[in-house]
């Protein structure tokens, strides 16, 4: 899109009825490295392409745990994303304190969307420059949502945002009908395939992607590089026994988590501590 | 010699009605009709600390609850006492909060009414999301705990002990919140005199997966003891049954009680100096 005389202010409409600043904010999302999300009847998987700005630096963190049952992947200005995730965590914790039950992900998404909308209607603010893929559980099961800088939110079976996300979306569009009945391992493999599409020439490894999973009875975890590499290996070598081993491990973990599940509501996992890979978030 | 403050308290009812009288005399009232002396101000004045009502006026007595195989049973009588007088005899002290939760209250009836209004707003706001999620008994129990505790911190308590019972997704919940925010859950709960008279019976006779019959009989047994021994209780009770499908509060009914005892027939027979 090109510069025009109506794009200085977020509070200025163009004659065509557009708010250019909001659209520019959505461009910022498209510049960020890709984030992908997909869900089944029991799990939601988030995957990100991790781009390091130089060989010496580490990559930007794009996967955040919001609560035991909600996590996000972001694309765009990750600084804005950090601020939003702090808000989301605060809302979840407050809800838990008042009601002693987890905040349904759909309600949190609406709250974030309303917060983003405020920034599209104040002359002294600017829209958030980050798109979020929110994975979470509520009473009706697992959900995947997207939050836009415009203040809109959408629910998806599967989606991808960020640069080169179209390649991932093409893969997802081909395969999404089978996602509902996928097992956790199959779902992660689909996510990694989608990431591969976005990476194009690069080799997929645990260094340049990240995966997080949340499911019924399983709290949100960001996979550590060892588990992630195991999934990637199972992908590339197509080894069934590797996958079977993974599945057995996952069953074991899931069983332990379920035994320690003390939540009153059905399905939403209040997970055990120390289960699964080390979680970077507190 | 009449203390001027005592005189004023005797005119208290006139004070409230007669607003034409000079406000100067009515600003500060010394002694109330019930309880220890507590000053309260009709109008905020500089230098006089703001105080809130520190005593209940119209009160309900015990509320009892227990979990049975199909859900939760909660019972209470329908009396509203005004001090030692049974002033109101048709007070509903239990209210369906949503279609799977019931609230019962002992203590100040007006505060119970305020709480039900509060919960109405909460439930409506929750329903307006219309997203397949709704507040269950655990959520409402915790919410009420927060409310009661915060009021206690402001030295302006809602003078109630609340019982919250319900079923959601097959999980039965029965809990209590006091006026200072003490909260807990249990298989059987009582407030007020029920703690001393009914809970011991429950501890002996409650068991897992009681039928509706057994549960109701156990509640009625405890209520009968309360009717005999708690002078604020009356023989007009309601029993509420909360299941996954809904809340059903019975019409008020009376328990069969036995007063044909020798000592009652001629109560003053052995009293010294009676005439």
Interface residues (C-beta under 8 A of the other chain):
Chain A: X97 X98 X99 X100 X101 X104 X106 X107 X138 X139 X140 X264 X265 X266
Chain B: X129 X131 X132 X133 X134 X135 X136 X138 X139 X141 X142 X143 X146 X168 X169 X170 X171 X173
